[in-house]
Amino acid sequence: MLNKLCCIALVLASQSSLVLANDATNTNTEQHVIQPFTAKYNLIRSSDIVGTATRKLEYLTSEQAKYSYKTDIEWLIFSDIRQETSIVKLDLHKVTPMQYNFQREGTGRDKSYAWQYNIADNIAKNLKDKTELNVDFPSNIQDKLSYHLQNRLNLIQHPEQKLFVYPVISHSGKIKNYVYQYDGEDELMLPYGLVKTIRLKREVIEKKKVTYAWFAPELNYLLVKIQQIKSGVEQFEAQLTAVETQ
């Protein structure tokens, strides 16, 4: 009888531990404003699909995430494959870049960059050249990819906001403000389907370049379309085809 009671107690204890473990896992997942996802896009030029793109977010720990964006283009005799990756620290709606990697292969000269950021000590380390820069980092500094994630989190937290400014550190270690303005609302028919969106606009006057970005509130402000125009001519467009969340 005693042995039977002990067995029952062990089973109940193990079930209780399992519940607690599951609760901890759920809490860990629920604390993230954006759940892990993989979004796929068609890349379009002159109304033709010339490639694909993948945007992905995965969590390494409860406070660190890997955010990546890859494009693969084949157009006439031109080929271009790019991979950007940011390792970031996440504190609910705040993104802090820790490491940034970029690789480009294809027609023309290949390029690659690798930076590590120590925000607290104002140091940017070039991992390729093994050199360091002293940088006066603003509190909301971003790298050339992480600001996309910060932009989405800002839209989630403040959907009424009309102006977004991001100090972005470049491949060379210089900081420049990226400014996005609210530019209206659209209902878009994409390969993914019909979605209601808000549109943001970024204009770089000296380069005669305009970028439009569309975010879907119903998809937790996922970027569903982006278009870049230079000197009045469309350079490319990306349209969402599918998204998977975990």
ABEGO torsion letter per residue (X at the ends): XAAAAAAAAAAAAAAAAAAAAAAAAAAAAAABABBBBBBBBBBBBGGBBAEBBBBBBBBABAABBBBBBBBBBBBEABBBBBBBBBBBBBBEABBBBABBBBBBBEBEBBBBBBBBBBAAAGBBBBAAAGBBBBBBBBAABBBAAAAAAAAAAAAAABAABABBBBBBBBAAGBBBBBBBBBAEBBBBBBAAEBBBBBBBBBBBAAAGBBBBBBBBAAAGGBBABBBBBBGGBBABBBBBABBBBX
